[in-house]
Amino acid sequence: MSLPPLQQFGFARENTNIQSFGSGLINHTWLIESSNKKYILQRINQKVFTNPSAIDENIQAIARYLQQNYPGYCFTVPLRSIHNESLVKTGGDFFRLFNFIESSHSYDTVQHPQLAYEAAKQFGKFTNLLSGFDALLLKITIPDFHNLTLRYRQFEEAISHAAEERIYKAGDLVETLKANRNIVSEYEHIQHNPFFKIRVTHHDTKISNVLFDINNKGICVIDLDTVMPGYFISDVGDMMRTYLSAAGEEETDLSAINIREDYFDAIVHGYLSEMQDELTSEETNAFVYAGKFMIYMQALRFLADFLNNDIYYGAKYELHNYNRAANQIALLNALMEKEDVLHSRVDSFLNKTRVIAW
């Protein structure tokens, strides 16, 4: 029988303090304090990540590359157990342990454009530093995670199997998403465009996946389970989806959903301060599309789940996923209304000879 996870990492029960940590919804995380040092222990959610070893192999491969080429970069690598394992198994569950980065903190919401800038810079820096790493060597930890073609097909299948009352309720939202099918076509064009490069992409760029120092400067990105080969639109698009509106995806007052142009500027300046020379002109032309791509995909997923009786996300109340889908459609519409203005803001940045100091 395998030892409990903390014993596998050499902790003595009597000298160790354990408490739940963070606001993550996928993996269970604890803060461990022992001998005046702090650590982060995580249990991997195998319902989401069916192959934890693939995550560990990806992190180890990236760590080796960064250590060899950019040894000064702060990269969170799992510590080794007493049996020299970076991923331990107990009772069918997988655990890993990290050093706690002292004087660091994270945010659940983006409270100021400066935070959006710092986060975008960190995600851009992560991908840029790994531009020499063959992304195709990484294992897929969530198959088809950002495959918009598949998400649209699942949406169509949900329509064909949905109960009549749910189809009737969702009718206007269904028609809106169908009317914007061109967003899928553009994604399919990108897949066949040689000027769009497959890169090491984080795929989950919400603000809580960045660590900040005491001066609110970005330290590094964390929560690397979704790091896979992908397009830059996944990372930029997810930042737009989660940073641009002061109203989150649970907001049911659709009039509260807007596009904050100063936050958009922060994403542009932060990400491109690291990635401007790495992206092709065709990629930078798709910067605003990245937001449409991710917002539209999330709207499809929420509405498909509503039509499928909430079997994936679950629902805290009867119309939960319907309201989430309506929220994302409102955000998509707000973005498209400002599309020309936002394109001009990207162009303005690219035409400058220096990066604006924030």
C-alpha atoms as one frame of an Amber mdcrd trajectory, in Angstrom:
protein
   0.000   0.000   0.000   1.327   3.453  -0.933   2.028   6.044   1.750  -0.190
   9.132   2.173   1.034  11.937  -0.115   2.654  14.072   2.566   4.611  11.125
   3.903   5.759  10.361   0.365   7.270  13.838   0.312   8.952  13.309   3.663
   6.715  15.390   5.929   6.274  14.368   9.554   2.623  14.478  10.616   3.262
  16.126  13.983   5.214  19.085  12.550   3.029  19.867   9.545   0.123  22.296
   9.211  -2.359  21.798   6.354  -5.085  24.132   5.093  -7.111  24.504   1.905
  -5.722  27.143  -0.422  -6.859  29.215  -3.384 -10.086  29.450  -5.360  -9.394
  26.949  -8.150 -12.381  24.863  -9.222 -10.568  21.938 -10.857  -7.720  20.609
  -8.726  -7.861  20.554  -4.931  -5.038  22.632  -3.459  -3.581  22.860   0.053
  -1.020  25.119   1.692   1.482  23.056   3.660   3.632  24.596   6.409   6.475
  22.572   7.885   9.783  23.538   9.526   9.114  27.227   8.797   8.714  26.594
   5.066   5.613  26.693   2.898   4.595  24.402   0.066   1.646  23.894  -2.264
   0.145  20.393  -2.513  -2.290  19.601  -5.323  -4.515  16.669  -6.113  -5.129
  16.404  -9.854  -8.762  16.158 -10.923  -8.814  13.010 -13.055 -12.325  13.704
 -14.328 -10.854  16.658 -16.206  -7.284  15.438 -16.683  -7.541  11.752 -17.454
  -3.789  11.297 -17.901  -1.943  13.083 -15.053   1.372  11.613 -16.211   1.064
  13.578 -19.455   0.835  16.809 -17.464   3.903  15.877 -15.448   5.900  14.944
 -18.554   5.024  18.267 -20.202   6.089  20.277 -17.169   9.344  18.366 -16.837
  10.181  18.804 -20.537   9.532  22.548 -20.389  11.487  22.842 -17.136  14.532
  21.184 -18.723  14.385  23.536 -21.699  14.007  26.661 -19.581  16.723  25.623
 -17.157  19.109  25.110 -20.057  18.205  28.259 -21.997  16.695  30.709 -19.476
  17.861  29.604 -16.023  16.803  32.894 -14.430  13.127  32.471 -15.352  10.827
  31.631 -12.452   9.174  28.351 -13.394   7.197  26.303 -10.888   8.409  22.697
 -11.039   7.034  19.882  -8.847   9.375  18.745  -6.090  10.614  15.162  -5.866
   9.269  12.619  -3.391  11.380  10.392  -1.181  11.286   7.938  -4.110  12.416
  10.638  -6.571   8.974  10.997  -8.160   7.461  14.331  -9.190   3.976  12.816
  -9.309   2.883  10.454  -6.539  -0.134   8.180  -6.357  -2.179   7.360  -3.281
  -5.421   5.405  -3.339  -5.978   6.097  -7.009  -5.352   9.858  -6.675  -2.346
  11.733  -8.053  -0.576  14.484  -6.109   2.310  16.881  -6.712   4.127  19.324
  -4.452   5.552  22.777  -5.223   7.586  25.287  -3.285   5.461  28.239  -2.203
   6.840  31.409  -3.781   7.298  33.786  -0.856   5.796  37.288  -1.012   3.641
  36.243  -3.961  -0.089  36.570  -4.364  -2.767  36.175  -7.019  -6.106  37.743
  -7.897  -9.480  36.242  -8.734 -10.606  39.288 -10.726  -8.784  41.931 -12.753
  -9.072  45.046 -10.630  -6.974  47.513 -12.648  -5.544  47.789 -16.188  -2.048
  47.498 -14.711  -2.853  43.963 -13.561  -4.146  43.097 -17.032  -0.919  44.445
 -18.510   1.286  42.452 -16.145  -0.692  39.257 -16.689  -0.647  39.622 -20.475
   3.081  40.279 -20.342   3.669  37.110 -18.322   1.638  34.929 -20.685   3.413
  36.475 -23.655   6.797  35.992 -22.016   6.050  32.333 -21.299   5.227  31.589
 -24.938   8.085  33.732 -26.253  10.744  32.062 -24.104   9.528  28.721 -25.428
   9.581  29.787 -29.085  12.598  27.533 -29.610  10.887  24.538 -28.012   9.065
  22.147 -30.350   5.478  22.495 -29.150   4.495  19.286 -30.899   6.597  17.365
 -28.373   4.033  18.224 -25.710   1.333  15.739 -24.877  -2.335  16.669 -25.202
  -3.785  16.902 -21.688  -7.360  17.789 -22.761  -8.120  16.591 -26.299  -9.824
  19.192 -28.534  -9.934  21.715 -25.699 -10.094  24.749 -28.025 -11.270  22.995
 -31.174 -13.983  25.410 -32.302 -15.107  23.154 -35.150 -15.832  20.375 -32.672
 -17.561  22.755 -30.246 -19.885  23.929 -33.018 -20.651  20.338 -34.011 -21.454
  19.519 -30.364 -23.733  22.555 -30.309 -25.586  21.268 -33.386 -25.902  17.805
 -31.836 -27.314  19.348 -28.662 -29.945  21.150 -30.724 -30.962  17.905 -32.435
 -31.439  16.067 -29.115 -32.770  18.845 -26.886 -36.170  18.792 -25.222 -38.764
  20.925 -26.963 -39.159  23.359 -24.074 -35.414  24.041 -23.923 -35.228  24.576
 -27.693 -38.106  27.030 -27.428 -36.493  28.921 -24.542 -33.092  29.100 -26.244
 -34.432  29.915 -29.718 -33.074  33.465 -29.990 -29.666  32.497 -28.607 -29.446
  29.538 -30.976 -30.172  31.758 -33.969 -27.592  34.331 -32.875 -24.884  31.698
 -32.605 -25.830  30.219 -35.976 -25.704  33.682 -37.539 -22.092  34.019 -36.373
 -20.949  30.698 -37.844 -18.333  32.681 -39.799 -16.236  32.737 -36.601 -15.858
  28.965 -37.007 -14.963  29.358 -40.685 -12.217  31.836 -39.785 -10.815  29.388
 -37.232 -10.748  26.662 -39.896  -8.912  29.043 -42.215  -6.330  29.674 -39.481
  -5.746  25.934 -39.129  -4.672  25.784 -42.777  -2.730  29.041 -42.802   1.061
  28.504 -42.628   1.499  31.998 -41.163  -0.241  30.877 -37.969   2.299  28.992
 -35.896   1.630  26.200 -33.414   3.229  27.374 -30.159   3.507  26.381 -26.517
   0.251  27.863 -25.283  -1.147  28.075 -21.757  -4.850  27.814 -22.761  -6.213
  29.125 -19.429  -5.129  32.742 -19.064  -7.474  33.980 -16.350  -5.884  36.403
 -13.913  -5.694  33.817 -11.097  -3.084  31.910 -13.097  -0.471  34.654 -12.655
   1.589  35.268  -9.525   2.357  38.875  -8.552   4.995  40.290  -6.207   4.407
  42.835  -3.431   4.571  45.649  -6.002   1.983  43.928  -8.233   4.568  43.128
 -10.882   4.093  39.767 -12.564   6.390  36.974 -11.389   5.325  33.992 -13.497
   2.403  31.998 -14.811   1.115  29.007 -12.863  -1.416  26.170 -13.219   0.298
  24.577 -16.188  -1.990  21.571 -16.623  -3.497  22.951 -19.842  -0.161  23.847
 -21.469  -0.324  22.230 -24.897   0.416  22.991 -28.536  -1.929  25.719 -29.727
  -2.469  29.056 -31.434  -1.834  32.405 -29.779  -5.544  33.228 -30.183  -6.333
  30.841 -27.326  -4.300  32.795 -24.778  -5.099  36.282 -26.027  -8.758  35.378
 -26.517  -9.171  34.005 -23.005  -7.657  37.179 -21.557 -10.141  39.261 -23.534
 -13.011  37.045 -22.447 -12.149  37.320 -18.765 -10.521  40.787 -18.479 -12.446
  43.135 -20.768 -15.779  43.409 -18.969 -16.210  44.408 -15.353 -19.169  42.001
 -15.303 -18.168  38.324 -15.093 -19.782  35.387 -16.857 -22.308  34.905 -14.040
 -23.819  38.386 -14.506 -27.486  38.248 -15.542 -27.894  42.009 -16.037 -26.743
  42.102 -19.645 -26.654  45.903 -19.644 -23.685  45.663 -17.249 -21.551  43.873
 -19.866 -19.181  46.170 -21.728 -15.749  46.381 -23.320 -13.253  48.416 -21.318
 -10.890  49.847 -23.925  -8.178  50.629 -21.376  -8.114  46.966 -20.393  -7.918
  46.000 -24.055  -4.935  48.342 -24.445  -3.332  46.710 -21.423  -3.648  43.255
 -22.987  -2.257  44.501 -26.300   0.687  46.321 -24.742   1.517  43.567 -22.257
   1.303  40.623 -24.640   2.936  42.316 -27.612   5.756  43.719 -25.466   6.912
  40.089 -25.379   5.441  38.628 -28.568   5.488  41.422 -31.163   8.612  40.120
 -32.906   7.441  36.517 -32.644   4.001  36.932 -34.244   3.544  37.199 -37.994
   1.605  40.094 -39.511  -1.290  37.741 -40.253  -1.369  36.749 -36.592  -1.366
  40.314 -35.316  -4.181  41.078 -37.780  -6.178  38.387 -35.949  -5.607  39.900
 -32.497  -9.189  41.119 -32.121 -10.510  37.915 -33.680  -8.900  36.062 -30.758
 -11.523  37.574 -28.459 -14.368  36.623 -30.785 -12.967  33.087 -31.033 -12.914
  32.439 -27.294 -16.102  34.265 -26.343 -18.078  32.583 -29.127 -16.716  29.161
 -28.183 -17.707  29.612 -24.541 -21.187  30.745 -25.564 -21.517  27.582 -27.662
 -20.429  25.431 -24.739 -22.778  27.037 -22.227 -25.775  26.876 -24.549 -25.024
  23.292 -25.623 -24.911  22.314 -21.970 -28.257  24.004 -21.317 -29.753  22.097
 -24.250 -28.194  18.870 -22.895 -29.864  19.365 -19.491 -26.734  20.779 -17.815
 -24.807  17.520 -17.810 -21.321  19.065 -18.137 -21.114  22.300 -16.153 -24.009
  21.528 -13.870 -26.423  24.274 -12.802 -26.933  26.096  -9.518 -30.402  27.168
 -10.650 -32.778  26.275 -13.486 -31.541  28.664 -16.202 -27.914  28.875 -15.087
 -26.241  27.809 -18.334 -28.844  29.603 -20.432 -27.957  32.829 -18.614 -24.248
  32.148 -18.975 -24.698  31.695 -22.720 -26.727  34.919 -22.959 -23.968  36.670
 -21.009 -21.260  35.511 -23.416 -23.348  36.429 -26.461 -23.802  39.924 -25.011
 -20.035  40.133 -24.524 -19.457  38.937 -28.094 -21.859  41.565 -29.446 -20.161
  44.281 -27.394 -16.772  43.236 -28.774 -17.986  43.164 -32.367 -19.556  46.624
 -32.006 -16.088  47.979 -31.166 -14.160  45.751 -33.559 -12.938  48.550 -35.842
 -11.882  50.709 -32.901 -10.003  47.817 -31.305  -8.229  46.977 -34.576  -7.040
  50.585 -34.768  -5.687  50.347 -31.215  -3.627  47.269 -32.123  -2.328  49.013
 -35.244  -1.460  52.091 -33.222   0.643  50.044 -30.857   2.412  48.198 -33.659
   3.245  51.454 -35.400   5.031  52.877 -32.377   8.796  52.622 -32.280   8.897
  51.786 -28.591   6.775  49.975 -26.021   4.758  52.290 -23.828   5.983  52.147
 -20.232   3.174  51.231 -17.872
